[in-house]
Each structure stands twice: as structure tokens, then as C-alpha cells.
Amino acid sequence: MKKLIIITTVPLSLATLVRGQPKYLSKFFNVTLITSSSPSNRDIEVYEGVKVISIDMSRKITPIKDLKSLIKIYLYLLKTKPDIVYSFTPKAGLLGMVASFFARVPKRVHNIVGMPLMETSGKKRILLEFIERLTYSFATNLFCNSYGLREFIHNNLTKREVKVIGNGSINGVNIDFFRDIYTKEEKDRLRKELNIKEKDFVLLFIGRVVKDKGVDELIEAFTILNRKYRDIKLLIVGDFEADLNPIDNIEILNSNQNIIRIDFQKDIRPYLSISSLFVLPSYREGLPNSLLEAGSFGVPLLATNINGCNEIIIDRENGILVEKKSIDSLANGIESLIKDKKLYLKLKSNVRNSIIKRYNQELFLSKLKNELENL
């Protein structure tokens, strides 16, 4: 078997974004994972059935730490002599591609799954663009997870071939795992724990609780709607990143009793089961897994009209698209589904099949395997 090493910055990406992918690819390749150290690495090893090597990588720009990480990755690659190195996330991409180039790995593949520079300007933007181009220059092959992101890359960073697997995404979605099999009793129990009534219209956001995800606009739009509709709730599931991209409306979030905050959850399905609408008002995306998972579960979708989101959502067929960074557009989009029951039911009846047809994980993984073999 050919040796394949997959590198990502943090273990959470392996536990969520590409869960099940190493297990599938290990049928065809000798797979090893490299990521930062964490107590969860052992669980990832057990679930995926492959070895996890812990080499710490920082998501921030930290030259000294980055150099140490680079040397460790290089020495490991030099020792193991893989045939393919496959990286995703920005820091893992930079370190993984540079290290594998100097270790003379024949095929160096970087998958571009999101781009912080889309929401930066000035000197930071120049630096991030330089880092992206540097990463690409050390790679033999480039993938990305959405057609809109590929267009952005071609317009701003490189004219090299950038391949999108299937209809996009980094892993597809497990349509058997993400489906509603919860009983009424299970849903009622969770509603009771969260002080949610069965008739409440529940908005659900799942992701990093940061500014770039549009959480500030979501809180303000919900506050406006909550004055008009008393039977709505907002569920926010995910961890804060106060040191990287903090939100402004933390006081409103903590004081409004109809906004329910829940820390990161390994299994989001219970919250999907009691939700009326999944909301992602993000400023930038590659192709968001959260929309695929919610849609596969049968929850109607509402998101900003940006690349990735507007590839998953067919406006007014399986969801609603709204303007980026617009509180009014976001509030109006949500309100349209509270008021128009016929439209809401149409979206709900269409959403799961629309995801299954385009983003079934089995089909995606088969195409990814073929791409890697064809290298």
C-alpha cells in the first residue's frame, strides 16, 4: 500500500470535519495522521483505526513555535518516507507542504477549506496572501472544497489548477448518521432541560462563536424578532474564541433568557432534533459542514449569500439566502419563515433530499480516493 499522511492543525478537525475519512482511506492506503497533541487523539486513533502522531501547531502566527513544528514534521516525514502528504487548514498546509517538499515527498496535496484573509485588510492581508501563495508553491496538487472558493483563489492568488471533489465539501455528509431518529419523548426531555416549549420556533447556530461567523448580527436580529415573537428561542452551540475573533454582543447573549448557550458538543444531533431553522450568517466559508449536517437531518437552512453557503442552499427551495453583515436582511429572512408556514414546510420537505443527491459522503469519499490514487 502507498503511504498517505494527513496533516491538520488541531484534532477537532479530525473529530468533526473529516470524521470517518481516514478510516475509509485506510482500506486503500497506509494512513497516518499528524495533528497537535490532545487527550482526544487516542479516541481518534480508536475510531479511525490509524496512528495519530502528535506534533503541536499553533493557529496563530508564531514564528519560533512554527519553526519547531516544521522541523518535527520534516524529521518525521524523512523517517517514514510517505508517498503522499495531504494537508488542510492554513497552518498545517504551510508547515506540511514545506516539510514534505524538503523531505522529498513525491505528491504534496493541500486542500484549501477556508480563508481568513477574505475578512482582513492592510498588512495582515498582505501577509496572509503571501503565506497562501507560499503554501501553494510547495504543493504539487491543490484541492479546495467549493467552486466559489476556487474562483476567489483564481482571481486573487494563483492561476494553477485547483480541483474540487464532486460537488464540493471536504468530507461530504454521513446521511445515515445525520437523520432524525429521535422519539417525541427524547425531544421533550431535551426541551424541558433547556426550557423550550414544543410550540417554540427554535433557531440553531452551531460553530465557533466568533465575529466572522456573524454571531453579532444573529444576536441583534434575534433581539429584534424576540420583541415581536415571544415564542422563539435561539440556541448557540459552540466554543468562544476570545483571543482570536471575539464577538461584541456578549452581554446581550448572556442576559437574554431566550438565548441558550451550549458549549461545543461532540454530537449535535439532539439539538438538530428540536430545531426549526438552522442559521449560519457567516462572513466567509469554504463549504460549511454544519449546513450539510443540518440539511441532511431535515432542518431548513438560512445562511448568508456567500460562496459555499450559496452552493448548498437553493434559495427558497431548501433554504433562504440573506445579505452578509446585514441585521435587517437576516431578521427579515428568519421572519419570512415564521410567518409563511407554506414556504417553511416546502423548505422542510425538500432539504434532506437536496443534500443527499449532491453531498452523500459515500460518493464523496470514493471520488477523493480516486483522485489520490490517480496522483
C-alpha positions in Angstrom: 0.0 0.0 0.0 1.1 3.6 -0.7 1.8 5.6 2.4 -0.6 8.6 3.0 0.0 11.1 5.8 -2.8 13.5 6.6 -1.9 16.7 8.4 -4.3 19.2 10.2 -3.6 21.8 12.8 -6.0 20.8 15.5 -7.5 17.4 16.5 -11.0 18.9 16.4 -10.8 19.0 12.6 -10.2 15.2 12.6 -13.0 14.6 15.1 -15.6 16.7 13.1 -14.6 18.0 9.7 -13.2 14.7 8.3 -14.6 12.2 10.7 -14.6 8.7 9.1 -12.3 9.8 6.2 -9.1 8.3 7.5 -10.9 5.1 8.3 -12.2 4.9 4.7 -8.9 5.8 3.1 -7.1 3.2 5.2 -8.7 0.5 3.1 -6.6 1.7 0.2 -3.6 3.5 1.7 -1.3 3.1 4.8 -2.7 6.1 6.6 -1.1 8.1 9.4 -2.5 11.4 10.9 -0.4 14.3 12.2 -2.1 16.9 14.5 -1.5 18.9 17.7 -1.4 17.0 20.9 -4.7 16.5 22.8 -6.4 13.9 25.1 -8.8 13.3 22.2 -6.1 11.9 19.9 -6.4 8.4 21.4 -10.1 8.5 20.7 -9.4 9.5 17.1 -7.0 6.6 16.8 -9.5 4.1 18.0 -12.4 5.4 15.9 -10.4 5.8 12.7 -8.2 2.7 13.2 -5.0 4.6 12.2 -2.0 6.0 14.1 -2.1 9.6 15.3 1.2 11.4 15.6 1.2 14.5 18.0 3.1 17.5 16.8 1.9 20.8 18.2 0.9 23.5 15.7 -0.4 27.0 16.6 -3.3 28.6 14.7 -1.7 32.0 15.3 1.3 33.4 13.6 4.1 32.3 15.9 7.4 32.1 14.0 9.5 30.4 16.7 6.9 27.8 17.5 6.2 27.3 13.8 9.8 26.6 13.0 10.0 24.0 15.8 6.8 22.4 14.4 8.2 22.5 10.9 11.4 20.7 11.9 9.5 18.0 13.8 7.2 17.3 10.8 10.2 17.3 8.4 12.1 14.8 10.6 9.1 12.5 10.8 8.5 12.6 7.1 12.2 12.0 6.4 12.0 8.9 8.6 8.7 7.4 7.3 9.1 8.4 3.6 5.4 8.7 2.7 4.2 8.7 -0.9 1.5 11.4 -0.4 1.2 14.2 2.2 -2.4 15.6 2.3 -3.0 18.7 4.4 -5.9 21.0 5.2 -6.3 24.1 7.4 -3.9 27.0 6.8 -1.1 26.4 9.3 -1.0 22.6 8.7 -0.9 23.4 5.0 2.1 25.7 5.2 4.1 23.5 7.6 3.0 20.3 5.9 3.8 21.4 2.3 7.2 23.0 3.2 8.3 20.0 5.3 7.2 17.4 2.7 9.0 19.4 -0.1 12.3 19.3 1.7 11.7 15.6 2.7 11.2 14.9 -1.0 7.7 13.5 -0.7 6.6 12.8 -4.3 3.0 14.0 -4.0 2.1 17.0 -1.8 -1.6 17.9 -1.8 -3.1 20.8 0.0 -6.9 21.2 0.4 -8.0 24.8 0.8 -11.1 24.7 3.1 -11.4 28.3 4.3 -9.5 31.5 4.0 -9.2 34.0 6.9 -7.7 36.6 4.6 -11.1 37.1 3.0 -12.1 39.3 6.0 -8.8 41.0 6.5 -7.1 44.1 5.0 -3.9 46.1 5.1 -0.6 44.5 6.2 -2.3 41.4 7.7 -4.0 40.7 4.4 -0.6 41.0 2.5 1.0 38.6 5.0 -1.8 36.0 4.7 -1.8 36.2 0.9 2.0 35.6 1.0 1.5 32.6 3.2 -1.2 31.1 1.0 1.0 31.6 -2.2 4.0 30.1 -0.3 1.9 27.1 0.7 0.7 26.6 -2.9 4.3 26.9 -4.3 5.4 23.9 -2.2 2.4 21.7 -3.2 2.3 19.5 -6.3 -1.6 19.5 -6.3 -4.2 21.8 -4.9 -7.8 20.9 -3.9 -10.5 23.2 -2.5 -13.9 22.5 -1.0 -16.2 24.8 -3.0 -16.4 26.2 -6.5 -16.9 29.8 -5.2 -13.7 29.5 -3.2 -11.9 28.2 -6.3 -13.0 31.3 -8.2 -11.7 33.5 -5.4 -8.4 31.7 -5.4 -8.0 32.1 -9.2 -8.9 35.8 -9.1 -6.7 36.6 -6.2 -3.9 34.1 -5.5 -3.0 31.7 -8.3 -4.0 30.5 -11.8 -2.8 27.0 -11.1 -5.3 24.1 -11.3 -7.4 23.8 -8.2 -9.6 20.7 -8.1 -13.0 20.5 -6.4 -14.0 17.0 -5.4 -17.6 16.2 -6.6 -20.0 19.0 -5.7 -17.6 20.3 -3.1 -17.0 19.9 0.7 -14.1 18.3 2.4 -15.9 15.1 3.5 -19.5 15.0 2.3 -22.1 14.2 4.9 -22.9 10.9 6.5 -26.6 10.8 5.6 -27.4 7.7 7.8 -25.8 9.4 10.9 -27.4 12.8 10.3 -31.1 11.9 10.1 -33.9 12.4 12.6 -34.5 9.1 14.5 -35.3 10.8 17.9 -38.5 9.9 19.6 -41.0 12.5 20.8 -40.1 11.6 24.4 -36.4 12.2 23.8 -37.1 15.6 22.2 -39.5 16.6 25.0 -36.9 15.6 27.6 -34.3 17.9 26.0 -36.7 20.7 25.5 -37.6 20.5 29.2 -33.9 20.7 30.1 -33.4 23.8 28.0 -36.7 25.5 29.0 -38.1 25.3 25.4 -41.8 24.7 24.7 -42.9 22.4 21.9 -44.5 25.2 20.0 -41.4 27.5 20.2 -39.7 28.3 16.9 -36.1 27.4 17.6 -33.2 28.9 15.7 -30.0 26.9 15.9 -26.4 28.1 15.3 -23.6 25.6 15.6 -20.0 26.6 15.2 -17.2 28.7 16.6 -18.8 31.7 18.5 -16.8 34.4 16.7 -17.3 37.6 14.8 -16.6 36.1 11.3 -19.5 33.6 11.8 -21.9 36.5 12.0 -22.8 35.8 15.6 -23.2 39.5 16.5 -25.7 40.0 13.7 -27.5 36.9 14.7 -27.9 38.1 18.3 -29.1 41.5 17.2 -31.5 40.1 14.6 -32.9 37.7 17.2 -33.3 40.5 19.8 -35.4 42.5 17.2 -37.6 39.4 16.4 -37.9 38.5 20.1 -39.7 41.7 20.8 -42.4 40.8 18.2 -42.5 37.0 18.8 -42.4 35.7 22.3 -42.4 32.0 21.3 -38.9 32.0 19.6 -35.6 30.7 21.1 -32.1 30.9 19.9 -29.7 28.0 20.5 -26.0 28.8 20.1 -23.8 25.7 20.3 -20.1 26.1 20.2 -17.0 27.4 21.9 -15.9 31.1 22.2 -12.5 32.1 20.7 -12.0 35.3 22.7 -8.3 35.5 21.8 -8.8 35.2 18.0 -12.0 36.7 16.8 -14.2 37.8 19.7 -17.9 38.8 19.4 -19.1 42.2 20.6 -22.6 41.3 21.9 -21.5 39.1 24.8 -23.7 41.0 27.3 -26.9 40.5 25.3 -26.0 36.9 24.8 -25.6 36.3 28.5 -28.6 38.4 29.6 -31.4 37.4 27.2 -33.1 34.4 28.7 -34.4 33.3 25.3 -30.8 32.8 24.0 -29.5 29.5 25.2 -25.7 29.0 25.2 -24.2 25.5 25.0 -20.5 24.6 24.8 -19.0 22.5 22.0 -20.8 19.2 21.6 -19.3 16.0 20.0 -22.8 15.0 19.0 -25.0 17.9 17.7 -28.0 15.7 16.6 -30.1 16.1 19.8 -30.1 19.9 19.2 -30.9 19.5 15.5 -33.9 17.3 16.5 -35.6 20.2 18.4 -34.7 23.0 16.0 -37.0 24.7 13.5 -34.3 26.5 11.5 -30.5 26.3 11.1 -28.9 29.7 10.8 -25.4 30.4 9.6 -24.8 34.2 9.0 -21.1 33.8 8.3 -18.9 36.3 6.5 -16.7 33.7 4.8 -16.7 29.9 4.3 -15.2 27.2 2.2 -18.2 24.9 2.1 -19.7 24.6 5.6 -20.2 21.1 7.1 -22.7 22.4 9.5 -25.2 23.3 6.7 -24.7 19.8 5.2 -25.3 18.1 8.5 -28.4 20.2 9.4 -29.8 19.8 5.9 -29.3 16.0 6.0 -31.1 16.0 9.3 -34.1 17.6 7.7 -33.7 21.1 9.2 -34.4 24.0 6.8 -31.4 26.3 6.2 -30.8 30.0 6.3 -27.4 31.5 5.5 -25.6 34.4 4.0 -25.2 34.6 0.3 -21.5 33.8 0.2 -19.5 31.1 -1.6 -20.1 27.7 -0.2 -23.4 28.6 1.5 -24.9 29.6 -1.8 -23.8 26.3 -3.3 -25.6 24.2 -0.7 -28.7 26.4 -0.4 -31.0 26.7 -3.3 -32.8 29.9 -2.4 -36.5 29.3 -1.4 -36.2 25.6 -2.3 -34.2 24.1 0.6 -33.4 27.3 2.4 -33.1 31.1 2.4 -30.1 33.2 1.5 -29.6 36.6 3.1 -27.2 39.5 2.8 -23.8 39.3 4.6 -23.4 41.5 7.6 -27.0 42.8 7.4 -29.0 42.6 10.5 -32.2 43.6 8.7 -31.8 41.1 5.9 -31.1 38.4 8.5 -34.1 39.3 10.6 -36.4 39.6 7.6 -35.3 36.2 6.3 -36.0 34.5 9.6 -39.3 36.3 10.0 -40.4 35.2 6.5 -40.3 31.6 7.7 -42.0 32.3 11.0 -44.9 34.0 9.1 -45.1 31.9 5.9 -45.9 28.4 7.0 -46.4 27.2 3.4 -42.9 28.3 2.4 -41.4 26.8 5.6 -43.0 23.4 5.0 -41.8 23.5 1.4 -38.2 24.0 2.5 -38.5 21.3 5.2 -39.8 18.8 2.8 -37.1 19.5 0.2 -34.0 19.9 2.3 -32.8 16.4 3.1 -33.2 15.1 -0.4 -31.3 18.1 -1.8 -28.3 17.3 0.4 -28.4 13.5 -0.3 -28.4 14.0 -4.0 -25.3 16.2 -4.0 -23.2 15.6 -0.9 -23.6 11.9 0.1 -20.4 11.0 2.0 -20.0 7.6 0.4 -19.9 9.1 -3.1 -17.5 11.9 -2.0 -15.0 9.6 -0.3 -15.0 7.3 -3.4 -14.1 10.3 -5.6 -11.5 11.5 -3.2 -9.9 8.1 -3.1 -9.8 8.0 -6.9 -8.2 11.4 -7.0 -5.5 10.4 -4.6 -4.8 7.1 -6.4 -4.6 8.9 -9.7 -1.8 11.1 -8.4 
